[in-house]
Amino acid sequence: MRAIQFDLSLPKYTFTKGLGRLNRSFYTRGPFTSLNLRDVAKPELPNDSWVEIEVLYSGICGSDLNLITLKDSPSMSPFISFPFTLGHEIIGTVSRLGNRVSRLKVGDRVVIDPVLSCESRGIIPQCSQCQKGNVNLCLRVQDGAISPGLMTGTCKDTGGGWSQFAVAHESQLIPVPDSVSHKNAVLAEPFSCALHTVLQMPPKPHDTVFVIGGGVIGICLIAALKALECECRIVTLVKYPFQGETATSFGADEVVYYSKEDDYVTNVADVLKADVFKPVIGEPIVHGGADIVYDCVGNERSLHDALRFAKKAGKVGLLGLAGKIANLDMTMIWLNELEIKGTFSSKVEGVNGKKTRAIQLAIDLMALNKVDLSSLITHSFQITEYKHAIDTAMNKGKEGSMKVLLKPN
C-alpha cells in the first residue's frame, strides 16, 4: 500500500532545518526531506483485540505541519517510533477484525480515537492515569504490544491516516451513525480536543472568553462552547477575513483581526473593556481582560497575548500545539495570579453524570445536530498530491484554507 511516512535522522534534521528557513519547499522536497510517499506493507494486527481500518479521509492537522517543518521540540522524540505514517484525524471502514473483537463488523464506519493508552497496549494492570480515565496522560506509552507512540500517527506499528490502511485497538474505535457525514465525522478528533479543553476549563455564566486563533482548532473551540451550551460572551482574534466570517457563523459574538500594522492590542482591549498601558520599554500591557483565554495557536506571539489579555485571577487554556518559547515574559502570570492549564488530545470526560470519551461525545453531538463542522473542509487531495496538499495547508491566507483532507483513493 502507499503511505506518507516520516523518518528522522540527525543529518536530515540538520540539513532540512537550515534549508527550510530559506525555502519551505525543502521540508517536503529534495534529498534531505524526512517526508516521503512509499510503498509499504499493511500494518499487522498486534493482537486479536485490534482492527484493520480502510481509510476514507484523513485530515492535515497543525501538529502535522509543526512536525514536517521541524518546529516540534526534540523532547517529544522518546515518545515516537520511526518511521511512522502520519495522520491521526481518521474516518474509515472496518476491513478486518481480530478474533476477540465483538462489537464491530466488517464494513462499519468508524472514527479513531488516536490516543494509545494502556488498554490499547494490552497493559494489565493499567497505569494510575488510565485507571482514572486520563488516557491522554498514560504513563506507559513506551511499553506493551506496540512500539512507543503517544498517538496513532506517531507509532510505527499502527500506520496512520495518510495511507490506505491503519490498525487500531477495538477500544479506540467509535462507530459513526448514518446521520453523520464523512466530512463531519473526520473532524470529530479535533472537535474532541476542543471539548476536552472546555470541559477542563469551563466558563461560568456571563464570563467573557477570548479565543486566540481562527484556524480549525479555534473554530472547534467556539463550536464546543456553543454545543455544550456555555452561557458566555465569545471574543476571538483571527488573522484573515474568511476566518472571521467562519468564527461568526459558528457563534463568536465579536471578532478582532490581528495585524502587524494595526494596533490590534488596543482593539482587543476595547472589546474586552480593558485598559492599555505603555511601559518604559517593551510592548503594551493590558489591565483587565477576559475571564478565560483559550490559546488555539501555540506560538510565542499567541502565548504572549494569552497572558496579557487574561484578567487578574483569570485562566489561560493552552490548546494550540506548544513548542520552545525563547522570549516569554512571565510577569503577568505572577502579577495577575493566572491559572494556566495545558490540554493534550482528549480523554474520558464526566458529562451530565456519566463518563464518556470526548470523541464519543463529539460524535453524539454531531448525531444530535448540535454541530456540523463539514463546512470547515476547504480542500481535498489524493495522497499522491500530498506536497500540494501540505503547501495549501501552510498557506492559509493565499489559499483560503481551513481543513485540508487527504484521501487514499
C-alpha positions in Angstrom: 0.0 0.0 0.0 1.0 3.6 -0.3 1.8 5.6 2.8 3.3 9.1 3.6 5.9 8.4 6.2 8.2 10.5 8.4 11.6 9.1 9.1 14.0 11.3 11.1 17.8 11.1 11.1 20.1 13.7 12.6 21.8 14.6 9.2 18.4 15.0 7.6 17.1 17.1 10.5 20.2 19.4 10.5 20.1 20.0 6.7 16.4 20.4 6.4 16.2 22.7 9.4 18.6 25.0 7.8 17.4 24.8 4.2 13.8 25.1 5.3 14.4 28.5 6.7 15.4 29.6 3.2 12.6 27.9 1.4 9.8 25.9 2.9 9.7 23.5 -0.1 12.8 21.8 1.4 10.6 20.4 4.1 8.7 18.2 1.6 11.0 18.1 -1.4 14.6 17.2 -2.1 17.2 14.7 -0.9 17.1 15.8 2.7 13.4 15.7 3.4 12.2 13.4 6.2 8.8 13.0 4.5 8.2 10.5 1.7 5.4 8.7 -0.1 6.4 5.0 -0.1 5.1 1.5 -0.9 4.9 -0.3 2.4 3.3 -3.4 3.9 -0.1 -3.1 5.5 0.3 -2.8 9.3 -0.3 -6.1 11.1 -2.8 -6.5 13.9 -0.7 -6.5 17.1 -3.1 -9.0 18.7 -6.7 -10.3 18.4 -8.2 -7.2 20.0 -7.2 -5.0 17.1 -9.0 -4.0 14.0 -7.8 -3.0 10.5 -9.4 0.2 9.1 -9.5 1.2 5.4 -9.1 4.9 5.4 -11.7 7.1 3.7 -10.3 10.5 4.7 -7.6 11.9 7.0 -7.0 15.5 7.9 -3.8 17.5 7.9 -3.5 18.9 11.4 -1.5 21.9 12.7 0.6 19.4 14.7 1.4 17.5 11.5 2.6 20.8 9.9 4.7 21.6 13.0 6.3 18.1 12.7 7.0 18.5 9.0 8.6 21.9 9.4 10.7 20.6 12.4 9.2 23.0 14.9 8.4 20.3 17.4 10.6 20.2 20.5 13.1 17.3 20.4 11.8 16.5 23.9 8.9 14.6 22.2 11.2 12.1 20.4 11.3 9.4 23.1 7.5 9.0 22.7 7.7 8.4 18.9 8.8 5.4 16.9 10.3 5.8 13.4 9.4 5.5 10.6 5.8 6.3 11.2 2.8 7.0 8.9 1.3 10.4 9.6 -2.4 11.1 10.1 -4.4 10.9 13.4 -7.7 12.5 12.2 -9.3 9.5 10.5 -12.6 8.2 9.3 -12.7 4.8 7.7 -14.4 1.5 7.4 -13.6 -1.7 9.2 -11.9 -4.1 6.8 -10.6 -6.9 9.1 -11.3 -7.9 12.7 -9.2 -9.6 15.3 -10.7 -12.8 16.7 -11.6 -11.2 20.1 -13.4 -8.2 18.6 -17.1 -8.5 19.2 -18.8 -5.1 19.0 -17.8 -4.2 15.4 -18.3 -5.8 12.0 -16.6 -5.5 8.6 -18.0 -2.5 6.7 -18.8 -0.4 9.8 -17.9 3.2 9.5 -15.7 4.4 12.4 -13.5 7.2 13.6 -10.3 6.5 15.6 -9.6 8.0 19.0 -5.8 8.2 18.3 -4.6 8.1 22.0 -2.5 4.9 22.6 -3.1 4.1 26.2 -2.7 1.1 28.5 -5.8 -0.6 27.1 -4.7 -0.4 23.5 -1.2 -1.6 24.5 -2.6 -4.6 26.4 -1.1 -3.5 29.7 -2.6 -5.0 32.9 -2.9 -3.5 35.5 -3.4 -0.2 33.8 -1.3 2.8 35.0 -2.7 5.1 37.6 -3.7 7.8 35.0 -5.5 5.3 32.7 -7.4 3.9 35.7 -8.8 7.4 36.3 -9.8 7.8 32.6 -6.9 10.2 31.8 -5.8 8.1 28.9 -4.1 11.1 27.3 -1.7 11.1 30.2 -0.9 7.4 30.0 2.4 6.6 31.9 3.2 3.5 29.7 3.5 5.0 26.2 6.7 3.1 25.5 5.5 -0.3 26.7 3.1 -3.1 25.8 2.1 -4.7 22.5 3.2 -1.9 20.2 6.2 0.4 19.8 6.5 3.9 21.5 3.9 6.4 20.4 1.6 8.8 22.1 -1.0 8.5 19.3 -1.9 6.8 16.1 0.1 8.7 13.5 3.3 8.7 15.7 3.8 5.0 16.2 5.4 2.9 13.5 3.2 -0.2 14.2 -0.3 1.4 13.9 0.0 3.1 10.5 -1.8 6.3 10.1 -4.5 8.1 8.1 -2.1 9.3 5.4 -2.3 5.8 3.8 -4.8 3.2 2.6 -4.9 1.2 5.9 -4.3 1.7 9.6 -4.9 -0.5 12.6 -6.5 0.4 16.0 -7.4 -1.3 19.2 -11.2 -2.0 19.5 -11.4 0.4 22.4 -10.2 3.3 20.1 -13.0 2.9 17.6 -16.2 5.0 17.7 -19.0 3.9 15.3 -20.4 6.7 13.1 -24.2 6.9 12.7 -25.6 7.1 9.2 -26.8 10.7 10.0 -23.2 12.0 10.3 -21.4 12.6 7.1 -17.9 11.5 6.3 -16.7 15.1 6.3 -18.3 16.0 9.6 -17.0 12.8 11.3 -13.4 13.3 10.1 -13.4 16.4 12.3 -14.5 14.5 15.4 -10.9 14.3 16.7 -10.0 18.0 16.7 -13.5 18.7 18.0 -12.9 16.3 20.8 -9.7 18.2 21.7 -11.8 21.4 22.0 -14.5 19.6 24.0 -11.8 18.3 26.4 -10.4 21.9 26.8 -13.8 23.4 27.6 -14.7 20.6 30.0 -11.4 21.0 31.8 -11.7 24.8 32.0 -15.4 25.7 31.6 -16.6 29.3 31.6 -19.2 30.4 34.2 -22.4 32.0 33.1 -21.8 35.6 31.8 -18.0 35.1 31.6 -16.1 36.7 28.7 -13.9 34.2 26.9 -11.2 35.2 24.4 -10.3 32.7 21.7 -6.9 33.3 20.0 -6.8 31.7 16.6 -9.2 31.4 13.7 -8.0 28.0 12.4 -9.8 24.7 12.8 -8.9 24.4 16.5 -10.1 27.9 17.2 -13.4 27.3 15.4 -13.8 24.0 17.1 -13.3 25.7 20.4 -16.1 28.1 19.6 -18.3 25.3 18.4 -17.6 23.3 21.6 -18.7 26.3 23.7 -21.9 26.6 21.8 -22.6 22.8 21.6 -22.1 22.5 25.4 -24.5 25.5 25.8 -22.0 27.6 27.8 -23.6 31.0 28.5 -20.6 33.2 27.9 -19.6 36.0 25.6 -17.1 34.8 22.9 -14.5 37.2 21.6 -12.0 35.9 19.0 -8.7 37.1 17.5 -8.2 35.9 13.9 -5.8 36.7 11.1 -7.9 36.6 7.9 -11.3 37.8 6.9 -12.6 34.3 5.9 -11.6 33.1 9.4 -13.6 36.0 11.0 -16.6 35.1 8.9 -16.4 31.5 9.9 -15.9 32.3 13.6 -19.1 34.5 13.5 -21.1 31.7 11.7 -20.1 29.3 14.5 -21.2 31.7 17.3 -18.5 34.2 18.1 -20.0 37.4 19.4 -17.2 39.7 18.4 -14.2 39.3 16.1 -10.9 41.3 16.2 -8.3 41.0 13.4 -4.6 40.5 14.1 -2.3 42.7 12.1 1.3 43.7 12.5 0.5 47.1 11.0 -2.7 47.9 13.0 -2.8 48.3 16.8 -4.7 45.1 17.4 -3.8 45.2 21.1 -5.9 48.4 21.6 -8.7 46.9 19.5 -8.8 43.8 21.7 -8.6 45.8 24.9 -11.5 48.0 23.8 -13.7 44.9 23.1 -12.7 43.3 26.4 -13.2 46.7 28.2 -9.7 46.7 29.4 -7.0 49.4 29.7 -3.7 49.6 27.8 -0.5 51.0 29.3 2.8 51.6 27.7 5.8 50.6 29.8 9.1 52.4 29.7 10.5 49.8 27.4 8.6 47.0 25.5 5.2 46.2 24.2 1.9 47.5 25.7 0.5 45.8 28.7 -3.2 45.3 29.5 -5.1 45.9 32.7 -8.3 43.9 32.8 -9.3 41.4 30.1 -11.1 38.1 29.7 -12.1 35.6 32.3 -10.7 32.8 30.3 -8.3 32.9 27.3 -8.0 29.9 25.1 -4.8 29.9 23.1 -5.6 27.8 20.0 -2.3 28.7 18.1 0.6 27.9 20.4 3.4 30.1 19.2 5.4 32.8 21.0 3.0 35.7 20.0 -0.2 33.9 20.9 1.1 32.8 24.3 2.3 36.3 25.0 -1.2 37.6 24.1 -2.9 34.9 26.1 -1.0 36.0 29.2 -1.6 39.8 28.8 -5.3 39.6 27.8 -6.3 37.4 30.8 -7.7 39.5 33.7 -6.5 39.3 37.2 -7.1 35.8 38.7 -8.1 34.8 35.1 -7.5 31.4 33.4 -5.5 30.5 30.3 -6.1 27.3 28.5 -3.3 26.1 26.2 -4.8 24.1 23.4 -2.6 25.1 20.5 0.5 23.0 20.0 3.2 24.3 22.2 6.9 24.4 21.4 10.1 26.1 22.6 9.4 29.7 23.6 12.6 31.7 23.7 11.3 35.1 24.9 8.5 34.6 27.3 7.8 37.3 29.9 6.2 35.6 32.8 5.5 38.8 34.8 1.7 38.7 34.2 1.4 35.1 35.4 2.9 36.2 38.7 1.3 39.7 38.9 -2.2 38.6 38.0 -2.1 35.2 39.7 -3.1 33.5 36.5 -4.2 29.8 36.4 -2.7 28.1 33.3 -3.6 24.7 32.1 -2.3 22.8 29.1 -4.7 20.3 27.4 -3.4 17.5 25.2 -5.7 15.5 22.9 -8.7 14.2 24.9 -9.7 11.6 27.5 -12.7 10.1 29.3 -14.8 13.0 30.5 -17.6 13.4 33.1 -20.6 14.9 31.3 -24.1 15.0 32.8 -23.2 12.5 35.5 -21.8 9.8 33.2 -18.4 9.0 31.8 -17.7 9.1 28.1 -14.7 9.5 25.8 -14.6 13.0 24.4 -14.5 11.7 20.8 -17.7 9.7 21.5 -19.3 12.9 22.9 -18.2 14.7 19.7 -20.0 12.1 17.5 -23.0 12.2 19.8 -23.3 15.9 19.4 -22.9 15.6 15.6 -25.7 13.0 15.6 -27.9 15.3 17.6 -27.3 18.1 15.0 -25.7 20.2 17.7 -22.7 20.8 15.4 -21.7 20.3 11.8 -18.1 21.0 11.1 -18.1 19.9 7.4 -18.0 23.5 6.2 -14.5 23.8 7.6 -13.2 21.5 4.9 -11.9 23.7 2.1 -9.7 21.3 0.1 -9.3 17.6 -0.5 -6.3 15.9 -2.3 -5.2 12.3 -3.2 -2.3 11.2 -1.1 -0.2 11.3 -4.3 -0.7 15.0 -4.2 0.5 15.4 -0.6 3.1 18.1 -1.4 0.4 20.3 -2.9 -1.9 19.5 0.0 0.7 20.5 2.6 1.6 23.7 0.7 -2.1 24.5 0.7 -2.5 23.9 4.4 0.6 26.0 5.2 -0.5 29.0 3.0 -3.9 29.8 4.7 -4.0 33.4 3.6 -3.2 32.8 0.0 -5.3 29.6 -0.4 -8.1 30.4 2.0 -7.6 27.0 3.6 -9.1 25.7 6.8 -9.1 21.9 6.9 -7.3 20.1 4.2 -8.0 16.4 3.7 -6.1 13.6 2.2 -7.8 10.5 0.7 -6.1 7.3 -0.4 -8.2 6.5 -3.5 
